[in-house]
Amino acid sequence: MNNKNIEAIESLIEKGIYSVNFNQPKWAQSFFLKVIDCFINDNTKNVLECGIGTGFWIKLLFSKYPYIKFYGFDLSDKMIELAKKNLNFFFTNINKKRKYFRY
């Protein structure tokens, strides 16, 4: 992803489209969980989310699978700032230090 793409995503934050209160419709949540159920079983220990965004999806997954360690990253500092408000774990921008965070 280049800087123009990141700037475009971050402009959605500035316009208020993405915020701490960002939510997905119930049908999308239900569909997402049905798809994820096909991949997660009792032996699943770790899940990586690429592009954490506001943290909505990883928070939803953790509510259903609290025994799994969730990891994620994002290229946008502004998205990481939003996710920090929704989630409580370590954050970083993958472009800068290549660290990860865990929920």
Gaussian input, Z-matrix of N, CA and C with variables (Angstrom, degrees):
# hf/3-21g

backbone

0 1
 N
 C     1     B1
 C     2     B2     1     A1
 N     3     B3     2     A2     1     D1
 C     4     B4     3     A3     2     D2
 C     5     B5     4     A4     3     D3
 N     6     B6     5     A5     4     D4
 C     7     B7     6     A6     5     D5
 C     8     B8     7     A7     6     D6
 N     9     B9     8     A8     7     D7
 C    10    B10     9     A9     8     D8
 C    11    B11    10    A10     9     D9
 N    12    B12    11    A11    10    D10
 C    13    B13    12    A12    11    D11
 C    14    B14    13    A13    12    D12
 N    15    B15    14    A14    13    D13
 C    16    B16    15    A15    14    D14
 C    17    B17    16    A16    15    D15
 N    18    B18    17    A17    16    D16
 C    19    B19    18    A18    17    D17
 C    20    B20    19    A19    18    D18
 N    21    B21    20    A20    19    D19
 C    22    B22    21    A21    20    D20
 C    23    B23    22    A22    21    D21
 N    24    B24    23    A23    22    D22
 C    25    B25    24    A24    23    D23
 C    26    B26    25    A25    24    D24
 N    27    B27    26    A26    25    D25
 C    28    B28    27    A27    26    D26
 C    29    B29    28    A28    27    D27
 N    30    B30    29    A29    28    D28
 C    31    B31    30    A30    29    D29
 C    32    B32    31    A31    30    D30
 N    33    B33    32    A32    31    D31
 C    34    B34    33    A33    32    D32
 C    35    B35    34    A34    33    D33
 N    36    B36    35    A35    34    D34
 C    37    B37    36    A36    35    D35
 C    38    B38    37    A37    36    D36
 N    39    B39    38    A38    37    D37
 C    40    B40    39    A39    38    D38
 C    41    B41    40    A40    39    D39
 N    42    B42    41    A41    40    D40
 C    43    B43    42    A42    41    D41
 C    44    B44    43    A43    42    D42
 N    45    B45    44    A44    43    D43
 C    46    B46    45    A45    44    D44
 C    47    B47    46    A46    45    D45
 N    48    B48    47    A47    46    D46
 C    49    B49    48    A48    47    D47
 C    50    B50    49    A49    48    D48
 N    51    B51    50    A50    49    D49
 C    52    B52    51    A51    50    D50
 C    53    B53    52    A52    51    D51
 N    54    B54    53    A53    52    D52
 C    55    B55    54    A54    53    D53
 C    56    B56    55    A55    54    D54
 N    57    B57    56    A56    55    D55
 C    58    B58    57    A57    56    D56
 C    59    B59    58    A58    57    D57
 N    60    B60    59    A59    58    D58
 C    61    B61    60    A60    59    D59
 C    62    B62    61    A61    60    D60
 N    63    B63    62    A62    61    D61
 C    64    B64    63    A63    62    D62
 C    65    B65    64    A64    63    D63
 N    66    B66    65    A65    64    D64
 C    67    B67    66    A66    65    D65
 C    68    B68    67    A67    66    D66
 N    69    B69    68    A68    67    D67
 C    70    B70    69    A69    68    D68
 C    71    B71    70    A70    69    D69
 N    72    B72    71    A71    70    D70
 C    73    B73    72    A72    71    D71
 C    74    B74    73    A73    72    D72
 N    75    B75    74    A74    73    D73
 C    76    B76    75    A75    74    D74
 C    77    B77    76    A76    75    D75
 N    78    B78    77    A77    76    D76
 C    79    B79    78    A78    77    D77
 C    80    B80    79    A79    78    D78
 N    81    B81    80    A80    79    D79
 C    82    B82    81    A81    80    D80
 C    83    B83    82    A82    81    D81
 N    84    B84    83    A83    82    D82
 C    85    B85    84    A84    83    D83
 C    86    B86    85    A85    84    D84
 N    87    B87    86    A86    85    D85
 C    88    B88    87    A87    86    D86
 C    89    B89    88    A88    87    D87
 N    90    B90    89    A89    88    D88
 C    91    B91    90    A90    89    D89
 C    92    B92    91    A91    90    D90
 N    93    B93    92    A92    91    D91
 C    94    B94    93    A93    92    D92
 C    95    B95    94    A94    93    D93
 N    96    B96    95    A95    94    D94
 C    97    B97    96    A96    95    D95
 C    98    B98    97    A97    96    D96
 N    99    B99    98    A98    97    D97
 C   100   B100    99    A99    98    D98
 C   101   B101   100   A100    99    D99
 N   102   B102   101   A101   100   D100
 C   103   B103   102   A102   101   D101
 C   104   B104   103   A103   102   D102
 N   105   B105   104   A104   103   D103
 C   106   B106   105   A105   104   D104
 C   107   B107   106   A106   105   D105
 N   108   B108   107   A107   106   D106
 C   109   B109   108   A108   107   D107
 C   110   B110   109   A109   108   D108
 N   111   B111   110   A110   109   D109
 C   112   B112   111   A111   110   D110
 C   113   B113   112   A112   111   D111
 N   114   B114   113   A113   112   D112
 C   115   B115   114   A114   113   D113
 C   116   B116   115   A115   114   D114
 N   117   B117   116   A116   115   D115
 C   118   B118   117   A117   116   D116
 C   119   B119   118   A118   117   D117
 N   120   B120   119   A119   118   D118
 C   121   B121   120   A120   119   D119
 C   122   B122   121   A121   120   D120
 N   123   B123   122   A122   121   D121
 C   124   B124   123   A123   122   D122
 C   125   B125   124   A124   123   D123
 N   126   B126   125   A125   124   D124
 C   127   B127   126   A126   125   D125
 C   128   B128   127   A127   126   D126
 N   129   B129   128   A128   127   D127
 C   130   B130   129   A129   128   D128
 C   131   B131   130   A130   129   D129
 N   132   B132   131   A131   130   D130
 C   133   B133   132   A132   131   D131
 C   134   B134   133   A133   132   D132
 N   135   B135   134   A134   133   D133
 C   136   B136   135   A135   134   D134
 C   137   B137   136   A136   135   D135
 N   138   B138   137   A137   136   D136
 C   139   B139   138   A138   137   D137
 C   140   B140   139   A139   138   D138
 N   141   B141   140   A140   139   D139
 C   142   B142   141   A141   140   D140
 C   143   B143   142   A142   141   D141
 N   144   B144   143   A143   142   D142
 C   145   B145   144   A144   143   D143
 C   146   B146   145   A145   144   D144
 N   147   B147   146   A146   145   D145
 C   148   B148   147   A147   146   D146
 C   149   B149   148   A148   147   D147
 N   150   B150   149   A149   148   D148
 C   151   B151   150   A150   149   D149
 C   152   B152   151   A151   150   D150
 N   153   B153   152   A152   151   D151
 C   154   B154   153   A153   152   D152
 C   155   B155   154   A154   153   D153
 N   156   B156   155   A155   154   D154
 C   157   B157   156   A156   155   D155
 C   158   B158   157   A157   156   D156
 N   159   B159   158   A158   157   D157
 C   160   B160   159   A159   158   D158
 C   161   B161   160   A160   159   D159
 N   162   B162   161   A161   160   D160
 C   163   B163   162   A162   161   D161
 C   164   B164   163   A163   162   D162
 N   165   B165   164   A164   163   D163
 C   166   B166   165   A165   164   D164
 C   167   B167   166   A166   165   D165
 N   168   B168   167   A167   166   D166
 C   169   B169   168   A168   167   D167
 C   170   B170   169   A169   168   D168
 N   171   B171   170   A170   169   D169
 C   172   B172   171   A171   170   D170
 C   173   B173   172   A172   171   D171
 N   174   B174   173   A173   172   D172
 C   175   B175   174   A174   173   D173
 C   176   B176   175   A175   174   D174
 N   177   B177   176   A176   175   D175
 C   178   B178   177   A177   176   D176
 C   179   B179   178   A178   177   D177
 N   180   B180   179   A179   178   D178
 C   181   B181   180   A180   179   D179
 C   182   B182   181   A181   180   D180
 N   183   B183   182   A182   181   D181
 C   184   B184   183   A183   182   D182
 C   185   B185   184   A184   183   D183
 N   186   B186   185   A185   184   D184
 C   187   B187   186   A186   185   D185
 C   188   B188   187   A187   186   D186
 N   189   B189   188   A188   187   D187
 C   190   B190   189   A189   188   D188
 C   191   B191   190   A190   189   D189
 N   192   B192   191   A191   190   D190
 C   193   B193   192   A192   191   D191
 C   194   B194   193   A193   192   D192
 N   195   B195   194   A194   193   D193
 C   196   B196   195   A195   194   D194
 C   197   B197   196   A196   195   D195
 N   198   B198   197   A197   196   D196
 C   199   B199   198   A198   197   D197
 C   200   B200   199   A199   198   D198
 N   201   B201   200   A200   199   D199
 C   202   B202   201   A201   200   D200
 C   203   B203   202   A202   201   D201
 N   204   B204   203   A203   202   D202
 C   205   B205   204   A204   203   D203
 C   206   B206   205   A205   204   D204
 N   207   B207   206   A206   205   D205
 C   208   B208   207   A207   206   D206
 C   209   B209   208   A208   207   D207
 N   210   B210   209   A209   208   D208
 C   211   B211   210   A210   209   D209
 C   212   B212   211   A211   210   D210
 N   213   B213   212   A212   211   D211
 C   214   B214   213   A213   212   D212
 C   215   B215   214   A214   213   D213
 N   216   B216   215   A215   214   D214
 C   217   B217   216   A216   215   D215
 C   218   B218   217   A217   216   D216
 N   219   B219   218   A218   217   D217
 C   220   B220   219   A219   218   D218
 C   221   B221   220   A220   219   D219
 N   222   B222   221   A221   220   D220
 C   223   B223   222   A222   221   D221
 C   224   B224   223   A223   222   D222
 N   225   B225   224   A224   223   D223
 C   226   B226   225   A225   224   D224
 C   227   B227   226   A226   225   D225
 N   228   B228   227   A227   226   D226
 C   229   B229   228   A228   227   D227
 C   230   B230   229   A229   228   D228
 N   231   B231   230   A230   229   D229
 C   232   B232   231   A231   230   D230
 C   233   B233   232   A232   231   D231
 N   234   B234   233   A233   232   D232
 C   235   B235   234   A234   233   D233
 C   236   B236   235   A235   234   D234
 N   237   B237   236   A236   235   D235
 C   238   B238   237   A237   236   D236
 C   239   B239   238   A238   237   D237
 N   240   B240   239   A239   238   D238
 C   241   B241   240   A240   239   D239
 C   242   B242   241   A241   240   D240
 N   243   B243   242   A242   241   D241
 C   244   B244   243   A243   242   D242
 C   245   B245   244   A244   243   D243
 N   246   B246   245   A245   244   D244
 C   247   B247   246   A246   245   D245
 C   248   B248   247   A247   246   D246
 N   249   B249   248   A248   247   D247
 C   250   B250   249   A249   248   D248
 C   251   B251   250   A250   249   D249
 N   252   B252   251   A251   250   D250
 C   253   B253   252   A252   251   D251
 C   254   B254   253   A253   252   D252
 N   255   B255   254   A254   253   D253
 C   256   B256   255   A255   254   D254
 C   257   B257   256   A256   255   D255
 N   258   B258   257   A257   256   D256
 C   259   B259   258   A258   257   D257
 C   260   B260   259   A259   258   D258
 N   261   B261   260   A260   259   D259
 C   262   B262   261   A261   260   D260
 C   263   B263   262   A262   261   D261
 N   264   B264   263   A263   262   D262
 C   265   B265   264   A264   263   D263
 C   266   B266   265   A265   264   D264
 N   267   B267   266   A266   265   D265
 C   268   B268   267   A267   266   D266
 C   269   B269   268   A268   267   D267
 N   270   B270   269   A269   268   D268
 C   271   B271   270   A270   269   D269
 C   272   B272   271   A271   270   D270
 N   273   B273   272   A272   271   D271
 C   274   B274   273   A273   272   D272
 C   275   B275   274   A274   273   D273
 N   276   B276   275   A275   274   D274
 C   277   B277   276   A276   275   D275
 C   278   B278   277   A277   276   D276
 N   279   B279   278   A278   277   D277
 C   280   B280   279   A279   278   D278
 C   281   B281   280   A280   279   D279
 N   282   B282   281   A281   280   D280
 C   283   B283   282   A282   281   D281
 C   284   B284   283   A283   282   D282
 N   285   B285   284   A284   283   D283
 C   286   B286   285   A285   284   D284
 C   287   B287   286   A286   285   D285
 N   288   B288   287   A287   286   D286
 C   289   B289   288   A288   287   D287
 C   290   B290   289   A289   288   D288
 N   291   B291   290   A290   289   D289
 C   292   B292   291   A291   290   D290
 C   293   B293   292   A292   291   D291
 N   294   B294   293   A293   292   D292
 C   295   B295   294   A294   293   D293
 C   296   B296   295   A295   294   D294
 N   297   B297   296   A296   295   D295
 C   298   B298   297   A297   296   D296
 C   299   B299   298   A298   297   D297
 N   300   B300   299   A299   298   D298
 C   301   B301   300   A300   299   D299
 C   302   B302   301   A301   300   D300
 N   303   B303   302   A302   301   D301
 C   304   B304   303   A303   302   D302
 C   305   B305   304   A304   303   D303
 N   306   B306   305   A305   304   D304
 C   307   B307   306   A306   305   D305
 C   308   B308   307   A307   306   D306

   B1=1.4481
   B2=1.5293
   B3=1.3187
   B4=1.4628
   B5=1.5346
   B6=1.3208
   B7=1.4676
   B8=1.5282
   B9=1.3319
   B10=1.4733
   B11=1.5270
   B12=1.3247
   B13=1.4602
   B14=1.5236
   B15=1.3203
   B16=1.4652
   B17=1.5214
   B18=1.3319
   B19=1.4609
   B20=1.5331
   B21=1.3199
   B22=1.4688
   B23=1.5241
   B24=1.3232
   B25=1.4630
   B26=1.5229
   B27=1.3197
   B28=1.4620
   B29=1.5255
   B30=1.3355
   B31=1.4686
   B32=1.5318
   B33=1.3332
   B34=1.4703
   B35=1.5255
   B36=1.3140
   B37=1.4690
   B38=1.5201
   B39=1.3207
   B40=1.4641
   B41=1.5259
   B42=1.3278
   B43=1.4684
   B44=1.5220
   B45=1.3275
   B46=1.4587
   B47=1.5134
   B48=1.3344
   B49=1.4657
   B50=1.5268
   B51=1.3283
   B52=1.4617
   B53=1.5173
   B54=1.3238
   B55=1.4582
   B56=1.5202
   B57=1.3069
   B58=1.4594
   B59=1.5235
   B60=1.3072
   B61=1.4659
   B62=1.5275
   B63=1.3389
   B64=1.4650
   B65=1.5156
   B66=1.3318
   B67=1.4518
   B68=1.5192
   B69=1.3031
   B70=1.4563
   B71=1.5299
   B72=1.3318
   B73=1.4641
   B74=1.5333
   B75=1.3177
   B76=1.4737
   B77=1.5266
   B78=1.3282
   B79=1.4668
   B80=1.5180
   B81=1.3487
   B82=1.4727
   B83=1.5298
   B84=1.3311
   B85=1.4611
   B86=1.5265
   B87=1.3149
   B88=1.4599
   B89=1.5304
   B90=1.3257
   B91=1.4682
   B92=1.5275
   B93=1.3195
   B94=1.4641
   B95=1.5263
   B96=1.3320
   B97=1.4664
   B98=1.5248
   B99=1.3244
   B100=1.4680
   B101=1.5234
   B102=1.3161
   B103=1.4669
   B104=1.5294
   B105=1.3242
   B106=1.4660
   B107=1.5217
   B108=1.3261
   B109=1.4675
   B110=1.5276
   B111=1.3103
   B112=1.4688
   B113=1.5256
   B114=1.3283
   B115=1.4616
   B116=1.5226
   B117=1.3149
   B118=1.4612
   B119=1.5225
   B120=1.3369
   B121=1.4591
   B122=1.5305
   B123=1.3131
   B124=1.4700
   B125=1.5267
   B126=1.3276
   B127=1.4660
   B128=1.5234
   B129=1.3285
   B130=1.4646
   B131=1.5238
   B132=1.3340
   B133=1.4633
   B134=1.5236
   B135=1.3324
   B136=1.4638
   B137=1.5265
   B138=1.3321
   B139=1.4605
   B140=1.5219
   B141=1.3332
   B142=1.4629
   B143=1.5230
   B144=1.3332
   B145=1.4597
   B146=1.5182
   B147=1.3105
   B148=1.4606
   B149=1.5205
   B150=1.3158
   B151=1.4641
   B152=1.5178
   B153=1.3165
   B154=1.4674
   B155=1.5308
   B156=1.3185
   B157=1.4638
   B158=1.5115
   B159=1.3180
   B160=1.4704
   B161=1.5248
   B162=1.3270
   B163=1.4568
   B164=1.5152
   B165=1.3265
   B166=1.4631
   B167=1.5276
   B168=1.3355
   B169=1.4660
   B170=1.5267
   B171=1.3118
   B172=1.4668
   B173=1.5349
   B174=1.3146
   B175=1.4660
   B176=1.5277
   B177=1.3331
   B178=1.4554
   B179=1.5332
   B180=1.3221
   B181=1.4643
   B182=1.5267
   B183=1.3210
   B184=1.4640
   B185=1.5309
   B186=1.3243
   B187=1.4704
   B188=1.5294
   B189=1.3156
   B190=1.4653
   B191=1.5289
   B192=1.3258
   B193=1.4696
   B194=1.5352
   B195=1.3146
   B196=1.4705
   B197=1.5342
   B198=1.3070
   B199=1.4667
   B200=1.5317
   B201=1.3286
   B202=1.4617
   B203=1.5294
   B204=1.3277
   B205=1.4711
   B206=1.5291
   B207=1.3185
   B208=1.4587
   B209=1.5160
   B210=1.3221
   B211=1.4500
   B212=1.5209
   B213=1.3069
   B214=1.4485
   B215=1.5119
   B216=1.3248
   B217=1.4598
   B218=1.5183
   B219=1.3206
   B220=1.4509
   B221=1.5177
   B222=1.3168
   B223=1.4530
   B224=1.5258
   B225=1.3130
   B226=1.4596
   B227=1.5295
   B228=1.3213
   B229=1.4685
   B230=1.5231
   B231=1.3336
   B232=1.4712
   B233=1.5174
   B234=1.3257
   B235=1.4636
   B236=1.5233
   B237=1.3017
   B238=1.4684
   B239=1.5255
   B240=1.3209
   B241=1.4735
   B242=1.5333
   B243=1.3377
   B244=1.4669
   B245=1.5267
   B246=1.3217
   B247=1.4606
   B248=1.5270
   B249=1.3164
   B250=1.4706
   B251=1.5220
   B252=1.3169
   B253=1.4607
   B254=1.5282
   B255=1.3155
   B256=1.4600
   B257=1.5231
   B258=1.3089
   B259=1.4500
   B260=1.5214
   B261=1.3156
   B262=1.4654
   B263=1.5267
   B264=1.3191
   B265=1.4525
   B266=1.5103
   B267=1.3081
   B268=1.4641
   B269=1.5224
   B270=1.3206
   B271=1.4586
   B272=1.5221
   B273=1.3080
   B274=1.4553
   B275=1.5238
   B276=1.2991
   B277=1.4505
   B278=1.5248
   B279=1.3073
   B280=1.4593
   B281=1.5242
   B282=1.3251
   B283=1.4680
   B284=1.5223
   B285=1.3262
   B286=1.4586
   B287=1.5200
   B288=1.3260
   B289=1.4540
   B290=1.5159
   B291=1.3076
   B292=1.4529
   B293=1.5244
   B294=1.3135
   B295=1.4556
   B296=1.5250
   B297=1.2957
   B298=1.4470
   B299=1.5265
   B300=1.2880
   B301=1.4389
   B302=1.5151
   B303=1.2920
   B304=1.4577
   B305=1.5235
   B306=1.3085
   B307=1.4682
   B308=1.5127
   A1=107.54
   A2=116.36
   A3=119.25
   A4=110.67
   A5=115.07
   A6=120.40
   A7=112.84
   A8=117.98
   A9=119.99
   A10=110.69
   A11=116.69
   A12=119.93
   A13=110.68
   A14=116.04
   A15=120.39
   A16=109.95
   A17=117.06
   A18=121.26
   A19=110.85
   A20=117.54
   A21=120.87
   A22=110.76
   A23=116.56
   A24=120.36
   A25=110.09
   A26=116.45
   A27=120.24
   A28=111.45
   A29=118.10
   A30=119.85
   A31=110.25
   A32=117.73
   A33=120.92
   A34=110.63
   A35=116.50
   A36=120.65
   A37=108.95
   A38=115.97
   A39=120.55
   A40=111.65
   A41=117.55
   A42=121.68
   A43=112.20
   A44=116.69
   A45=120.37
   A46=114.76
   A47=117.11
   A48=119.92
   A49=109.90
   A50=115.81
   A51=120.70
   A52=108.12
   A53=116.16
   A54=120.83
   A55=108.74
   A56=116.07
   A57=121.18
   A58=110.31
   A59=116.71
   A60=121.80
   A61=113.32
   A62=116.31
   A63=120.49
   A64=109.67
   A65=115.82
   A66=121.18
   A67=108.89
   A68=116.23
   A69=121.67
   A70=108.54
   A71=118.14
   A72=119.91
   A73=110.80
   A74=116.30
   A75=121.37
   A76=111.63
   A77=117.95
   A78=119.58
   A79=110.85
   A80=117.12
   A81=121.23
   A82=110.43
   A83=116.37
   A84=120.31
   A85=110.37
   A86=116.24
   A87=121.28
   A88=111.13
   A89=116.39
   A90=121.19
   A91=110.53
   A92=117.04
   A93=122.68
   A94=110.68
   A95=116.52
   A96=120.16
   A97=111.88
   A98=117.74
   A99=120.28
   A100=111.25
   A101=116.69
   A102=120.69
   A103=109.85
   A104=117.14
   A105=121.38
   A106=111.01
   A107=117.75
   A108=121.53
   A109=112.05
   A110=117.53
   A111=121.37
   A112=111.82
   A113=117.16
   A114=121.29
   A115=113.84
   A116=117.71
   A117=121.53
   A118=109.50
   A119=114.66
   A120=119.87
   A121=108.79
   A122=117.09
   A123=121.15
   A124=113.23
   A125=117.40
   A126=120.96
   A127=113.04
   A128=118.06
   A129=121.42
   A130=109.27
   A131=115.81
   A132=120.95
   A133=112.68
   A134=116.79
   A135=121.91
   A136=110.49
   A137=114.97
   A138=121.68
   A139=107.87
   A140=116.90
   A141=122.67
   A142=108.99
   A143=116.00
   A144=120.77
   A145=108.30
   A146=115.99
   A147=121.78
   A148=108.37
   A149=116.28
   A150=121.09
   A151=110.36
   A152=116.72
   A153=123.44
   A154=112.66
   A155=117.26
   A156=119.89
   A157=112.19
   A158=116.48
   A159=121.24
   A160=112.26
   A161=116.87
   A162=120.75
   A163=113.25
   A164=117.05
   A165=120.87
   A166=112.23
   A167=117.29
   A168=120.19
   A169=112.00
   A170=116.74
   A171=118.67
   A172=110.49
   A173=116.75
   A174=120.50
   A175=110.45
   A176=116.71
   A177=121.35
   A178=110.72
   A179=116.57
   A180=120.15
   A181=111.57
   A182=116.73
   A183=119.62
   A184=110.91
   A185=117.10
   A186=119.25
   A187=111.04
   A188=117.37
   A189=121.16
   A190=112.36
   A191=116.72
   A192=121.83
   A193=110.54
   A194=118.63
   A195=120.29
   A196=114.06
   A197=118.40
   A198=122.44
   A199=113.01
   A200=117.14
   A201=122.03
   A202=109.85
   A203=116.39
   A204=121.78
   A205=107.05
   A206=115.42
   A207=121.29
   A208=109.63
   A209=115.75
   A210=123.06
   A211=107.94
   A212=116.16
   A213=118.70
   A214=111.65
   A215=114.86
   A216=120.26
   A217=109.36
   A218=115.39
   A219=121.31
   A220=108.71
   A221=115.86
   A222=121.36
   A223=112.65
   A224=116.78
   A225=122.22
   A226=111.74
   A227=116.18
   A228=120.41
   A229=111.40
   A230=116.81
   A231=119.87
   A232=111.45
   A233=117.55
   A234=119.85
   A235=110.55
   A236=116.59
   A237=120.13
   A238=109.65
   A239=117.04
   A240=119.93
   A241=110.84
   A242=117.16
   A243=119.75
   A244=110.64
   A245=116.37
   A246=120.02
   A247=111.27
   A248=117.05
   A249=120.75
   A250=111.17
   A251=116.18
   A252=120.02
   A253=111.34
   A254=117.35
   A255=121.96
   A256=113.83
   A257=116.81
   A258=122.05
   A259=109.85
   A260=116.45
   A261=118.94
   A262=110.30
   A263=115.08
   A264=121.22
   A265=109.43
   A266=117.33
   A267=123.66
   A268=111.50
   A269=116.76
   A270=122.03
   A271=111.25
   A272=115.94
   A273=121.21
   A274=109.30
   A275=115.91
   A276=122.12
   A277=107.06
   A278=117.70
   A279=122.63
   A280=112.02
   A281=117.77
   A282=120.68
   A283=112.66
   A284=117.15
   A285=119.64
   A286=113.85
   A287=118.23
   A288=119.24
   A289=113.64
   A290=117.13
   A291=122.47
   A292=113.27
   A293=116.48
   A294=121.30
   A295=107.95
   A296=117.03
   A297=121.24
   A298=109.08
   A299=116.55
   A300=120.43
   A301=109.60
   A302=115.68
   A303=121.06
   A304=110.22
   A305=116.54
   A306=121.49
   A307=107.89
   D1=132.69
   D2=-179.34
   D3=-94.55
   D4=174.35
   D5=-176.52
   D6=-60.66
   D7=-33.25
   D8=179.39
   D9=-64.78
   D10=-38.84
   D11=178.06
   D12=-65.35
   D13=-43.83
   D14=179.09
   D15=-62.64
   D16=-43.55
   D17=178.15
   D18=-61.43
   D19=-38.35
   D20=179.07
   D21=-64.60
   D22=-42.65
   D23=177.92
   D24=-64.67
   D25=-44.31
   D26=-178.35
   D27=-67.01
   D28=-27.06
   D29=176.82
   D30=-67.32
   D31=-28.60
   D32=176.82
   D33=-66.91
   D34=-31.95
   D35=175.92
   D36=-68.26
   D37=-46.86
   D38=-179.36
   D39=-61.77
   D40=-31.55
   D41=178.62
   D42=-81.81
   D43=-6.07
   D44=178.36
   D45=85.95
   D46=6.62
   D47=179.58
   D48=-69.82
   D49=-44.05
   D50=172.16
   D51=-102.38
   D52=130.94
   D53=178.45
   D54=-149.87
   D55=177.97
   D56=177.39
   D57=-58.64
   D58=-33.00
   D59=-177.89
   D60=-88.34
   D61=8.63
   D62=-179.72
   D63=-56.35
   D64=134.19
   D65=-177.28
   D66=-139.48
   D67=153.70
   D68=175.50
   D69=-102.71
   D70=150.36
   D71=176.99
   D72=-60.90
   D73=152.57
   D74=-178.07
   D75=-57.99
   D76=-37.52
   D77=-179.97
   D78=-63.36
   D79=-38.15
   D80=179.42
   D81=-68.19
   D82=-40.59
   D83=177.46
   D84=-61.63
   D85=-46.05
   D86=-179.10
   D87=-62.10
   D88=-45.57
   D89=178.54
   D90=-61.50
   D91=-46.90
   D92=-179.88
   D93=-56.83
   D94=-47.88
   D95=-178.64
   D96=-65.74
   D97=-35.41
   D98=176.62
   D99=-64.54
   D100=-41.06
   D101=178.47
   D102=-66.23
   D103=-47.03
   D104=-179.06
   D105=-62.64
   D106=-36.04
   D107=178.03
   D108=-57.10
   D109=-26.48
   D110=178.65
   D111=-70.18
   D112=-19.94
   D113=-175.11
   D114=-109.79
   D115=-20.67
   D116=-176.55
   D117=-101.76
   D118=135.04
   D119=175.45
   D120=-137.99
   D121=-173.28
   D122=-176.95
   D123=-63.77
   D124=-19.65
   D125=-179.54
   D126=-90.63
   D127=-6.68
   D128=-179.21
   D129=-69.24
   D130=126.23
   D131=-178.79
   D132=-113.58
   D133=-29.80
   D134=-175.35
   D135=-137.28
   D136=144.42
   D137=174.68
   D138=-136.13
   D139=134.02
   D140=177.75
   D141=-108.98
   D142=127.21
   D143=173.13
   D144=-107.02
   D145=122.65
   D146=178.74
   D147=-95.24
   D148=115.33
   D149=-176.76
   D150=88.28
   D151=69.05
   D152=-173.57
   D153=-62.60
   D154=-27.65
   D155=179.95
   D156=56.69
   D157=-129.92
   D158=-177.99
   D159=-79.77
   D160=-8.30
   D161=-178.04
   D162=90.31
   D163=2.72
   D164=-175.25
   D165=-58.51
   D166=-51.05
   D167=-173.14
   D168=-68.40
   D169=-40.87
   D170=-178.82
   D171=-68.24
   D172=-33.46
   D173=176.48
   D174=-66.68
   D175=-41.09
   D176=176.74
   D177=-62.49
   D178=-44.24
   D179=178.91
   D180=-63.33
   D181=-42.31
   D182=-179.26
   D183=-63.58
   D184=-34.27
   D185=179.30
   D186=-65.89
   D187=-28.76
   D188=179.34
   D189=-91.46
   D190=-32.03
   D191=-175.71
   D192=-126.87
   D193=69.33
   D194=-175.88
   D195=-68.52
   D196=-13.61
   D197=-179.56
   D198=-85.09
   D199=-6.45
   D200=-178.35
   D201=-97.39
   D202=143.32
   D203=172.77
   D204=-88.92
   D205=123.86
   D206=179.96
   D207=-104.60
   D208=133.20
   D209=177.92
   D210=-121.91
   D211=152.79
   D212=177.77
   D213=-164.27
   D214=166.18
   D215=176.26
   D216=-149.39
   D217=167.09
   D218=175.78
   D219=-149.57
   D220=154.72
   D221=178.44
   D222=-88.73
   D223=-16.06
   D224=-174.42
   D225=-101.22
   D226=122.44
   D227=175.91
   D228=-61.00
   D229=-37.16
   D230=-178.46
   D231=-68.30
   D232=-37.44
   D233=175.61
   D234=-65.93
   D235=-38.56
   D236=178.12
   D237=-63.09
   D238=-39.45
   D239=177.83
   D240=-61.95
   D241=-40.34
   D242=177.08
   D243=-65.25
   D244=-44.44
   D245=-178.91
   D246=-63.04
   D247=-34.95
   D248=178.40
   D249=-58.60
   D250=-32.78
   D251=-179.08
   D252=-77.19
   D253=-23.68
   D254=-179.54
   D255=-94.07
   D256=-26.56
   D257=-172.46
   D258=-128.95
   D259=159.04
   D260=-179.97
   D261=-123.60
   D262=85.99
   D263=174.53
   D264=-160.65
   D265=-178.66
   D266=-175.58
   D267=-73.00
   D268=136.53
   D269=-179.36
   D270=-127.15
   D271=150.84
   D272=168.48
   D273=-159.49
   D274=164.30
   D275=174.91
   D276=-89.02
   D277=124.30
   D278=-175.73
   D279=-61.18
   D280=-26.19
   D281=179.28
   D282=-71.68
   D283=-22.69
   D284=-172.17
   D285=-93.58
   D286=-55.61
   D287=-174.15
   D288=-124.23
   D289=-5.98
   D290=-179.39
   D291=56.97
   D292=36.17
   D293=172.79
   D294=-92.71
   D295=173.72
   D296=-179.59
   D297=-127.09
   D298=174.12
   D299=173.19
   D300=-132.08
   D301=162.21
   D302=-173.00
   D303=-134.35
   D304=144.59
   D305=176.29
   D306=-117.36

